[in-house]
Amino acid sequence: MEKNLQTVLVTRHSQFPTVCINCNKQILPNDLHYVEKGITSHIHSLIARKFCEECYMKFGEQLLLHDLKK
């Protein structure tokens, strides 16, 4: 995978339980969350980062995509 892959976050309703990559909060089925999507390249759903609505509202897209906690 490219190191400089450009991505954006898109809104999704989860079909299955998942976990926010930023805060480790569980995202329940049918909850609104944000999923990473490549602008010019496809990112497989298994490696696309997922963020809960609370983290998105608190930090915003730019901070979540570029300054993710290590």
C-alpha positions as CSV (number, residue, x, y, z in Angstrom):
1,M,0.0,0.0,0.0
2,E,1.2,3.5,-0.7
3,K,2.4,5.6,2.2
4,N,0.9,8.8,0.8
5,L,-2.6,7.4,0.1
6,Q,-5.1,10.2,0.3
7,T,-8.3,9.4,2.2
8,V,-11.5,11.0,3.3
9,L,-14.1,9.9,5.9
10,V,-17.6,8.8,4.7
11,T,-20.7,8.3,6.8
12,R,-22.0,4.7,7.2
13,H,-24.4,2.8,9.4
14,S,-22.7,-0.2,10.8
15,Q,-24.2,-3.6,9.8
16,F,-22.1,-5.4,12.4
17,P,-20.6,-4.5,15.7
18,T,-17.2,-2.8,15.3
19,V,-14.7,-0.7,17.3
20,C,-13.6,2.9,16.9
21,I,-9.9,2.9,16.1
22,N,-9.3,6.1,18.0
23,C,-11.1,5.5,21.4
24,N,-11.8,1.7,21.3
25,K,-15.5,2.4,21.9
26,Q,-17.8,-0.3,20.5
27,I,-19.9,0.8,17.5
28,L,-23.2,-1.1,17.7
29,P,-25.1,-2.4,14.6
30,N,-27.1,0.4,12.9
31,D,-25.1,3.2,14.7
32,L,-23.7,6.0,12.6
33,H,-19.9,5.9,12.2
34,Y,-17.2,7.2,9.8
35,V,-15.1,4.9,7.5
36,E,-11.9,5.8,5.7
37,K,-12.2,5.8,1.9
38,G,-9.4,6.3,-0.6
39,I,-9.8,9.3,-2.9
40,T,-8.0,7.8,-5.9
41,S,-7.4,4.2,-4.7
42,H,-9.6,1.6,-3.2
43,I,-9.1,0.7,0.5
44,H,-10.4,-2.7,1.4
45,S,-13.0,-2.7,4.1
46,L,-10.9,-4.9,6.4
47,I,-8.1,-2.3,6.6
48,A,-10.2,0.9,6.4
49,R,-10.1,2.7,9.7
50,K,-13.5,3.3,11.4
51,F,-14.3,6.1,13.8
52,C,-17.3,6.6,16.1
53,E,-19.5,9.7,15.8
54,E,-18.2,11.1,19.1
55,C,-14.6,11.1,18.0
56,Y,-15.5,12.6,14.6
57,M,-17.4,15.4,16.3
58,K,-14.6,16.0,18.9
59,F,-11.6,15.9,16.6
60,G,-12.8,16.3,13.0
61,E,-11.8,14.6,9.9
62,Q,-8.3,16.2,9.4
63,L,-7.1,15.3,12.9
64,L,-8.4,11.8,12.8
65,L,-6.9,11.0,9.5
66,H,-3.5,12.7,10.0
67,D,-2.8,12.8,13.8
68,L,-4.2,9.4,14.9
69,K,-3.0,8.4,18.4
70,K,-0.1,6.0,18.2
